[in-house]
Amino acid sequence: MRTPGKSLPRALGLALMACGALAAAPQRAPVNVRPVGQIVAWDAARDGKAATYRIGPYQLSLSALRDPDDTGPTPELTVSRADRSDVSYIGLDRGVTLAGVAGFPTARATFTVMRLDPAAAEPAIVLTTYSGGAHCCTDIQIANPTRNSWIVTRLGQLDVDPFYQAPRDFDGDGALELVIPDDRFDYQFDAFAGSWQPVRVFGVRHGVAVDRSAEPGFRKVLADDMQKAGAACRKGQSGACPAFIADAARIGRFAEAWAVMLRSVRPDFEFPRTRCGAHVLVLQCPKREAQPVSDYPTAVRLALVEAGYPVPRSPAKR
């Protein structure tokens, strides 16, 4: 029979070993609960290289991956169903992983869960990641669940803030839309600080993100932006007039805006003196494709046509 004195050291040793094993076991990151519709900003340096969020029906796990080109850490977002016992969509059970763009000096991401497709049973995920630098670039991805899979649409790498306006149901159809500035107008008629961008409205239909700007339900969005850009154009800001006319063209007010622009034109208005017939950047344009531009109104018209805005074939210059 063992005496209590002899068994105590062994019991104490086992207890200490168990405590050590618990201490050595990796600790799971806490789950951050956020409401649907809230825009969440994650910074790997501030929030940890691995973070987990619970939003609506989803569990979203963020991690910072090492970029093979050493341009900076890359954010990766993995989405899965939070409650796997209730999977109405097969695609949700499979989950989806979105890889962002490498950022410097740390991985950053902004994301939200919102209902973009009125026909979908579950909300979509919008992920934006930023490369770092003075202006560019923000990468925008939308992941929408369908019956059998996820559909991921990449809106591209844009020199804009996609959440400068909070997503809203602008046309009353029960789904939210994203209003995103058209950054194709940056630097064309002024420096970045003086450049104005017309707005585009994006929504999701049948799982696919589409530009819905021309639909009647968004006329007020474009009219409000047109009014702001028009005020700057009237004050003689050369970078504002093209955005003003682009917004106006979408809602059938091109002639009105064009007349305002003609009254506001000054001899010293900045404009690109050359357009490229090959539709590439002017700095890379082959000499045989370079086409001289005679005046500011012509430059504005060419910029609108190249961007796909509905303008008359030959609007009056004066």
LINTAQUI-V464827 format. One record per backbone hydrogen bond with DSSP energy under -1.0 kcal/mol. CO is the residue of the C=O (numbers start at 1). NH is the residue of the N-H. Records with the same first field share a line. If there is no record, write none. Layout:
BEGIN
CO: NH + NH
END
This chain:
BEGIN
3: 7
4: 8
7: 11
8: 12
9: 13
10: 14
11: 15
12: 16
13: 17
14: 18
15: 19
16: 20
17: 21
18: 22
19: 23
20: 24
21: 25
32: 54
35: 38
40: 111
42: 109
43: 47
44: 48
49: 64
51: 62
52: 32
53: 60
54: 34
55: 58
57: 82
58: 55
59: 80
60: 53
61: 78
62: 51
63: 76
65: 74
67: 70
73: 103
74: 65
75: 100
76: 63
77: 98
78: 61
79: 96
80: 59
83: 86
90: 94
91: 95
96: 79
98: 77
107: 44
109: 42
110: 128
111: 40
112: 126
113: 37
114: 124
115: 176
116: 204
117: 120
124: 114
125: 143
126: 112
127: 141
128: 110
129: 139
137: 131
138: 158
139: 129
140: 155
141: 127
142: 153
143: 125
144: 151
147: 90
149: 146
151: 144
153: 142
156: 140
158: 138
161: 164
168: 170 + 177
177: 168
178: 202
180: 200
181: 183
182: 185
183: 186
192: 195
198: 182
200: 180
201: 212
202: 178
203: 210
205: 208
208: 205
210: 203
212: 215
215: 218
216: 219
218: 222
219: 223
220: 224
221: 225
222: 226
223: 227
224: 228
225: 229
226: 230
227: 231
228: 232
229: 233
230: 234
232: 237
233: 236
237: 240 + 241
239: 196
240: 244
241: 245
242: 246
243: 247
244: 248
245: 249
246: 250
248: 253
253: 257
254: 258
255: 259
256: 260
257: 261
258: 262
259: 263
260: 264
261: 265
266: 269
273: 293
275: 291
276: 279
281: 284
282: 285
286: 289
289: 277
291: 275
295: 299
296: 300
297: 301
298: 302
299: 303
300: 304
301: 305
302: 306
303: 307
304: 309
305: 308
309: 311
END
